[in-house]
Amino acid sequence: MEHVFLDEKGVDFREASGAARTMPWESLVEVVVVTTASGPLADDVFFVLSGADGRKLSVPSSAEGFDALLERLQELPGFDNGKFIEAMSCAADATFPCWKKP
């Protein structure tokens, strides 16, 4: 199972294979929700976190800790909950920008 861990430094995402990727909070510049038409039998909702260095971290909604990540992202000033809600009701391939660093 995939896991998301959060701390004061950033997001640590562990894939089922054990591979780990991170996104420091200080590098975060954009949060997008990507939906696909693959559900409900496959992951179809992902947070895509973009860093200032061009790095991207994609976290599927099935990952353990996804809800905690959502709660933390909602604390970002200007996070668009309306876009997130719109994304959660979408069953097509789409992108929903929820936050961008000012």
Backbone as a printed PyTorch tensor [residue, N CA C, xyz], in Angstrom:
tensor([[[  0.8320,  -1.1870,   0.0000],
         [  0.0000,   0.0000,   0.0000],
         [  0.8720,   1.2450,   0.0000]],

        [[  0.4100,   2.2830,  -0.6570],
         [  1.1220,   3.5470,  -0.6940],
         [  0.7710,   4.3830,   0.5310]],

        [[  1.7580,   5.1580,   0.9970],
         [  1.5830,   5.9480,   2.2200],
         [  2.0620,   7.3740,   2.0040]],

        [[  1.3690,   8.3200,   2.6270],
         [  1.7860,   9.7140,   2.6470],
         [  2.1100,  10.0590,   4.0950]],

        [[  3.3040,  10.6230,   4.3020],
         [  3.7120,  11.0700,   5.6270],
         [  3.9570,  12.5720,   5.5510]],

        [[  3.4980,  13.2910,   6.5660],
         [  3.6590,  14.7380,   6.6120],
         [  4.4270,  15.1210,   7.8600]],

        [[  5.2750,  16.1300,   7.7360],
         [  5.9040,  16.7220,   8.9050],
         [  6.1370,  18.1960,   8.6160]],

        [[  6.8430,  18.8820,   9.4890],
         [  7.0490,  20.3190,   9.3170],
         [  7.9150,  20.6400,   8.0940]],

        [[  8.6550,  19.6520,   7.5870],
         [  9.5340,  19.8810,   6.4400],
         [  8.8250,  19.6980,   5.1070]],

        [[  7.8550,  18.7670,   5.0470],
         [  7.1780,  18.5390,   3.7800],
         [  6.4100,  17.2420,   3.7100]],

        [[  6.2350,  16.7700,   2.4910],
         [  5.4650,  15.5650,   2.1810],
         [  6.4390,  14.4620,   1.7800]],

        [[  6.2560,  13.2930,   2.3580],
         [  7.0480,  12.1100,   2.0200],
         [  6.0640,  11.0650,   1.5120]],

        [[  6.2240,  10.6570,   0.2560],
         [  5.3210,   9.6760,  -0.3550],
         [  6.0790,   8.3850,  -0.5810]],

        [[  5.5580,   7.2950,  -0.0310],
         [  6.1750,   5.9680,  -0.1770],
         [  5.2780,   5.1060,  -1.0630]],

        [[  5.8480,   4.6640,  -2.1690],
         [  5.1150,   3.7740,  -3.0710],
         [  5.0620,   2.3760,  -2.4800]],

        [[  4.1750,   1.5420,  -2.9930],
         [  4.0470,   0.1690,  -2.5140],
         [  5.3610,  -0.5890,  -2.6740]],

        [[  6.1440,  -0.2220,  -3.6820],
         [  7.4310,  -0.8780,  -3.9350],
         [  8.4910,  -0.4840,  -2.9080]],

        [[  8.2050,   0.5470,  -2.1170],
         [  9.1730,   1.0370,  -1.1410],
         [  9.9020,   2.2870,  -1.5980]],

        [[  9.7830,   2.6340,  -2.8840],
         [ 10.4120,   3.8540,  -3.3920],
         [  9.8030,   5.0660,  -2.6920]],

        [[ 10.6500,   6.0400,  -2.3850],
         [ 10.1920,   7.2320,  -1.6690],
         [ 10.4890,   8.4840,  -2.4780]],

        [[  9.5520,   9.4180,  -2.4170],
         [  9.7310,  10.7290,  -3.0400],
         [  9.2470,  11.7800,  -2.0570]],

        [[  9.8630,  12.9550,  -2.1150],
         [  9.4970,  14.0090,  -1.1670],
         [  9.2110,  15.3230,  -1.8890]],

        [[  8.4820,  16.2000,  -1.1890],
         [  8.2470,  17.5600,  -1.6470],
         [  8.3270,  18.4560,  -0.4150]],

        [[  9.3950,  19.2460,  -0.3070],
         [  9.4950,  20.1710,   0.8210],
         [  8.4320,  21.2660,   0.7050]],

        [[  7.8560,  21.6600,   1.8450],
         [  6.8470,  22.7250,   1.8480],
         [  7.4080,  24.0050,   1.2330]],

        [[  8.6540,  24.3050,   1.5500],
         [  9.2420,  25.5610,   1.0690],
         [  9.3910,  25.5880,  -0.4550]],

        [[  9.4060,  24.4200,  -1.1040],
         [  9.5250,  24.3430,  -2.5630],
         [  8.1820,  24.3330,  -3.2790]],

        [[  7.1120,  24.0530,  -2.5430],
         [  5.7870,  23.8900,  -3.1500],
         [  5.3180,  25.1990,  -3.7980]],

        [[  4.9460,  25.1160,  -5.0890],
         [  4.4690,  26.2980,  -5.8030],
         [  3.0720,  26.1140,  -6.3970]],

        [[  2.6050,  24.8580,  -6.4920],
         [  1.2880,  24.6310,  -7.0910],
         [  0.7170,  23.2920,  -6.6470]],

        [[ -0.6220,  23.2730,  -6.4740],
         [ -1.3530,  22.0460,  -6.1550],
         [ -2.4870,  21.9140,  -7.1630]],

        [[ -2.5010,  20.7790,  -7.8520],
         [ -3.5230,  20.4920,  -8.8550],
         [ -4.1320,  19.1400,  -8.5270]],

        [[ -5.4450,  19.0120,  -8.7270],
         [ -6.0870,  17.7040,  -8.6460],
         [ -6.2960,  17.2290, -10.0760]],

        [[ -5.8330,  16.0230, -10.3650],
         [ -6.0000,  15.4110, -11.6770],
         [ -6.9520,  14.2340, -11.5150]],

        [[ -7.9610,  14.1920, -12.3860],
         [ -8.8990,  13.0770, -12.3750],
         [ -8.7740,  12.3220, -13.7000]],

        [[ -9.1120,  11.0470, -13.6500],
         [ -9.1010,  10.2250, -14.8590],
         [-10.4270,   9.4820, -14.9730]],

        [[-10.6540,   8.9170, -16.1260],
         [-11.8650,   8.1260, -16.3570],
         [-11.6420,   6.6620, -15.9880]],

        [[-10.5560,   6.3620, -15.2770],
         [-10.1840,   4.9800, -14.9630],
         [-10.9680,   4.3650, -13.8130]],

        [[-11.6100,   5.1750, -12.9940],
         [-12.2980,   4.6690, -11.8090],
         [-13.5590,   3.9250, -12.1560]],

        [[-14.1590,   3.2430, -11.2480],
         [-13.7570,   3.1470,  -9.8480],
         [-12.8170,   1.9820,  -9.5360]],

        [[-12.4440,   1.1990, -10.5280],
         [-11.6030,   0.0370, -10.2530],
         [-10.1170,   0.3690, -10.1830]],

        [[ -9.7430,   1.5780, -10.5760],
         [ -8.3510,   2.0210, -10.5200],
         [ -8.3150,   3.4210,  -9.9220]],

        [[ -7.1380,   3.8290,  -9.4550],
         [ -7.0030,   5.1870,  -8.9390],
         [ -7.4340,   6.1730, -10.0130]],

        [[ -8.2990,   7.1150,  -9.6320],
         [ -8.7720,   8.0870, -10.6130],
         [ -8.7390,   9.5230, -10.1070]],

        [[ -8.1770,   9.7360,  -8.9100],
         [ -8.0100,  11.0810,  -8.3630],
         [ -6.5970,  11.1680,  -7.7770]],

        [[ -5.8730,  12.2220,  -8.1510],
         [ -4.4960,  12.4020,  -7.6990],
         [ -4.2520,  13.8610,  -7.3300]],

        [[ -3.5170,  14.0900,  -6.2610],
         [ -2.9400,  15.4020,  -6.0190],
         [ -1.6170,  15.4270,  -6.7680]],

        [[ -1.3750,  16.4710,  -7.5320],
         [ -0.0790,  16.6700,  -8.1670],
         [  0.5150,  17.9340,  -7.5510]],

        [[  1.5840,  17.7400,  -6.7950],
         [  2.2690,  18.8400,  -6.1310],
         [  3.4720,  19.2260,  -6.9850]],

        [[  3.5950,  20.5000,  -7.3000],
         [  4.7040,  20.9750,  -8.1330],
         [  5.6490,  21.8170,  -7.3010]],

        [[  6.9440,  21.5810,  -7.5080],
         [  7.9690,  22.3190,  -6.7980],
         [  8.5900,  23.4050,  -7.6520]],

        [[  9.2540,  24.3440,  -7.0120],
         [  9.9020,  25.4620,  -7.7030],
         [ 10.9740,  24.9730,  -8.6680]],

        [[ 11.5360,  23.8040,  -8.4050],
         [ 12.6000,  23.2630,  -9.2520],
         [ 12.0630,  22.4290, -10.4200]],

        [[ 10.7310,  22.4190, -10.6060],
         [ 10.1170,  21.6570, -11.6890],
         [  9.7390,  20.2430, -11.3130]],

        [[ 10.1230,  19.8240, -10.1150],
         [  9.7950,  18.4750,  -9.6460],
         [  8.2840,  18.3710,  -9.4010]],

        [[  7.7270,  17.2080,  -9.6730],
         [  6.3030,  16.9500,  -9.4130],
         [  6.1680,  15.6980,  -8.5740]],

        [[  5.2000,  15.7370,  -7.6740],
         [  4.8960,  14.5950,  -6.8180],
         [  3.4140,  14.2950,  -6.9820]],

        [[  3.0980,  13.1140,  -7.4820],
         [  1.7160,  12.7010,  -7.7000],
         [  1.3170,  11.7130,  -6.6110]],

        [[  0.2190,  12.0280,  -5.9140],
         [ -0.2460,  11.1940,  -4.8060],
         [ -1.6780,  10.7460,  -5.0920]],

        [[ -1.9130,   9.4240,  -5.2380],
         [ -3.2690,   8.9410,  -5.4970],
         [ -4.1410,   9.0130,  -4.2480]],

        [[ -5.4360,   9.1740,  -4.4680],
         [ -6.3670,   9.2790,  -3.3400],
         [ -6.4490,   7.9900,  -2.5320]],

        [[ -5.9810,   6.8810,  -3.0900],
         [ -6.0050,   5.6080,  -2.3690],
         [ -4.8530,   5.4810,  -1.3670]],

        [[ -3.8890,   6.3870,  -1.4150],
         [ -2.7330,   6.3080,  -0.5150],
         [ -3.1690,   6.5560,   0.9280]],

        [[ -2.6440,   5.7450,   1.8200],
         [ -2.9100,   5.9530,   3.2410],
         [ -2.3130,   7.2980,   3.6310]],

        [[ -3.1110,   8.1410,   4.2720],
         [ -2.6590,   9.4670,   4.6540],
         [ -3.1230,  10.5640,   3.7010]],

        [[ -3.8570,  10.1880,   2.6420],
         [ -4.3470,  11.1720,   1.6730],
         [ -5.2200,  12.2230,   2.3590]],

        [[ -6.0800,  11.7890,   3.2860],
         [ -6.9650,  12.7320,   3.9760],
         [ -6.1720,  13.7380,   4.8080]],

        [[ -5.1040,  13.2740,   5.4490],
         [ -4.2510,  14.1880,   6.2190],
         [ -3.5580,  15.1790,   5.2890]],

        [[ -3.1570,  14.7130,   4.1000],
         [ -2.5480,  15.6050,   3.1190],
         [ -3.5630,  16.6560,   2.6830]],

        [[ -4.7830,  16.2440,   2.4110],
         [ -5.8340,  17.1960,   2.0410],
         [ -5.9950,  18.2490,   3.1200]],

        [[ -6.0950,  17.8280,   4.3700],
         [ -6.2720,  18.7750,   5.4770],
         [ -5.1250,  19.7750,   5.5330]],

        [[ -3.9050,  19.2990,   5.3270],
         [ -2.7380,  20.1990,   5.3650],
         [ -2.7560,  21.1590,   4.1780]],

        [[ -3.1030,  20.6590,   2.9970],
         [ -3.1500,  21.5240,   1.8230],
         [ -4.2460,  22.5790,   1.9440]],

        [[ -5.3430,  22.2280,   2.6040],
         [ -6.4240,  23.1960,   2.8080],
         [ -5.9960,  24.3560,   3.7020]],

        [[ -4.8940,  24.2070,   4.4120],
         [ -4.3670,  25.2880,   5.2420],
         [ -3.5660,  26.3010,   4.4320]],

        [[ -3.2340,  25.9590,   3.1890],
         [ -2.4950,  26.8970,   2.3420],
         [ -3.3770,  28.1090,   2.0580]],

        [[ -2.8390,  29.3160,   2.1840],
         [ -3.6580,  30.5080,   1.9510],
         [ -4.1690,  30.5570,   0.5060]],

        [[ -5.4840,  30.6010,   0.3650],
         [ -6.0860,  30.6700,  -0.9570],
         [ -6.3950,  29.3220,  -1.5930]],

        [[ -6.2180,  28.2200,  -0.8500],
         [ -6.5710,  26.9080,  -1.4000],
         [ -8.0370,  26.9330,  -1.8140]],

        [[ -8.3300,  26.5000,  -3.0390],
         [ -9.6800,  26.5660,  -3.6010],
         [-10.4310,  25.2620,  -3.3250]],

        [[-11.1890,  25.2510,  -2.2260],
         [-11.9730,  24.0640,  -1.8780],
         [-13.0590,  23.7830,  -2.9080]],

        [[-13.5750,  24.8250,  -3.5410],
         [-14.5910,  24.6460,  -4.5750],
         [-14.0600,  23.8120,  -5.7330]],

        [[-12.8150,  24.0770,  -6.1510],
         [-12.1950,  23.2950,  -7.2200],
         [-11.9810,  21.8510,  -6.7760]],

        [[-11.5830,  21.6750,  -5.4950],
         [-11.3970,  20.3190,  -4.9930],
         [-12.7230,  19.5490,  -5.0120]],

        [[-13.7850,  20.1760,  -4.5670],
         [-15.1090,  19.5340,  -4.5660],
         [-15.5390,  19.2040,  -5.9970]],

        [[-15.2990,  20.1330,  -6.9140],
         [-15.6130,  19.8920,  -8.3280],
         [-14.8390,  18.6820,  -8.8500]],

        [[-13.5710,  18.5840,  -8.4920],
         [-12.7420,  17.4580,  -8.9260],
         [-13.2710,  16.1390,  -8.3890]],

        [[-13.7240,  16.1310,  -7.1490],
         [-14.1820,  14.8930,  -6.5300],
         [-15.4700,  14.3640,  -7.1650]],

        [[-16.1750,  15.2140,  -7.8800],
         [-17.4010,  14.7520,  -8.5380],
         [-17.2010,  14.5450, -10.0410]],

        [[-15.9650,  14.5900, -10.4860],
         [-15.6500,  14.4290, -11.9140],
         [-15.2340,  12.9830, -12.2060]],

        [[-15.7930,  12.4170, -13.2760],
         [-15.4500,  11.0460, -13.6680],
         [-14.7490,  11.0150, -15.0280]],

        [[-14.2080,  12.1590, -15.4360],
         [-13.5310,  12.2530, -16.7320],
         [-12.0730,  12.6570, -16.5260]],

        [[-11.3090,  12.6350, -17.6010],
         [ -9.9290,  13.1170, -17.5530],
         [ -9.9680,  14.6370, -17.4630]],

        [[ -9.4930,  15.1920, -16.3460],
         [ -9.5520,  16.6410, -16.1500],
         [ -8.4960,  17.0810, -15.1420]],

        [[ -8.2360,  18.3790, -15.1300],
         [ -7.2820,  18.9770, -14.2190],
         [ -7.9580,  20.1390, -13.5010]],

        [[ -7.7540,  20.2190, -12.1810],
         [ -8.3760,  21.2380, -11.3590],
         [ -7.3210,  21.9490, -10.5130]],

        [[ -6.8970,  23.1370, -10.9280],
         [ -5.9150,  23.8810, -10.1390],
         [ -6.5410,  24.3400,  -8.8210]],

        [[ -5.9510,  23.9610,  -7.6980],
         [ -6.5140,  24.2990,  -6.3880],
         [ -5.7170,  25.3540,  -5.6400]],

        [[ -4.4300,  25.4810,  -5.9630],
         [ -3.6120,  26.4580,  -5.2620],
         [ -2.3690,  26.7610,  -6.0720]],

        [[ -1.9710,  28.0380,  -6.0280],
         [ -0.7170,  28.4550,  -6.6450],
         [ -0.0670,  29.4690,  -5.7210]],

        [[  1.2190,  29.3110,  -5.5160],
         [  1.9620,  30.2150,  -4.6420],
         [  1.9070,  31.6210,  -5.2330]],

        [[  1.5590,  32.5970,  -4.4000],
         [  1.4680,  33.9760,  -4.9240],
         [  2.8290,  34.5190,  -5.3180]]])
